Amino acid sequence: MSSVMDKFATRSATPSDAPAILESALSGFINACSHSKALNLTRADVHELIRWIMENSLHDHYSVVIHEKASGKLVGFRLYSVSHRDSSHDFNTFELDVASMNKNVRILCNCFLFHTSRTE
């Protein structure tokens, strides 16, 4: 009898996983996320936001990817990033231009920015 762990491999995510993670987030997660559905977000709407989250999460070893062993296909991921009380220690790949995004994406970004500003 095989267990779930026999079928899947878990490891720390690296920058080389970025294309697969981005595609998974834009094609799968965006369609399943209740926030995305409620705000009628599209791949194009959230591309930069997801890329920003992903790129700020892949420089540490805390993010995880899960691959199906038989096919090597990415089947899941968990992105973690670290914030510091002194934000000068934070890793930022690029500045997220929230003002250029549509209203519904700005709603999502403002929720995120409100959450992060409360932790400083």
N, C-alpha and C positions, 0 to 999 in steps of 0.2 A: 504494500500500500504506500503510495507516494504522498508526501505532504505538499502543501502550498510552497514551502521554502525550497523544495526540490525543483520546482518549475520556474522560479524567479531568482534573479541575482540583484542584490542591492549594493550600491557603492556610493561614495562621495561624488557629487557632480563636479565637473570641471568646465572651463570655458569651451572645450571641444564639444560639449553636450548642448551648447546654446542653440544651434539650428533645430535640433530635434525637440528641445523643450519649447522653443518659441512656436514651432509648428503645432505641437500638441496643445499648447495653451490657446492658440488662435483658432484651431479647428475643432477641438473637443471641449475644452473647458469653457470657452466663451459661449458655446451653445447649451451647456449644462448649468452654468452659474445663474442662480436666481436674480442676482443684481443685474447681470448683463441682460437677461430677458426683460426685467422690469423697466430698464432704461433703453431697451431696443438698440443695444450696442452691436456694432459689426466688427469684423476683423480689422478693417481700416481704422475704425474709431479708436480702438484700444491698442493698436500695434505699438506705438511709442511708449505707452504706459507699461505694457507687459514687458517690452524690451528693457525699459529702465529698471523695473523690479528685478527681472532676471539678471541683468548685467551687474547690478549691485549685490546680488546674492551669490554669484559664482566665484568670487575671489577668495572666499573662506572655504573651509572643508565641511561646513555645517549643512549645506544643501545636499539632497539625496536624489538619485535616480534609481528607478527599478526597471530592469529589462527582463523580458521573457527569455529564458535560457535557450529554448529550441529555435526561436526565430531571431533573437538578438534585438527585437523590437522594443522601443521605449513604451512602457505601459503605465508609468506613473512617475511623479516627481514631487519633491517638497522643497520649496525655496525658503532659505533662512538668510537673514542679513543681521548685522550687528550695528546698533546705534549706540553712540556714546553721549554722555551728558555734555561733554565738550565736543560739539559737532565738527570741530577742525580735525578730529581723529577719524571721522567717518570716511568711508570709501565711496566716492561718487564718480561714476563713469562719465556721465554727462548731465547737464542741467535739463530737467524736464520742463518743457515749455507748455505749461498748463493753459495759459491764456490763448494759445492757438488751437486748442481742442474744442470740440463741440460741447454744447451745454451739458449734455448727459454725462460725458466723460469728466467734465469739470466737477460735476456733483460727486462722482466716485473719487476723484482726486482730492477734493476738499475734505471728504470723510477721512481719507488716508492721511492727509496733511494735518488735520485736526488731531488725529490719534497720535501721530508721531510728535507733534509739538507738545502734547501733554506729558510725554515721557522725558522731556529734556529737563 
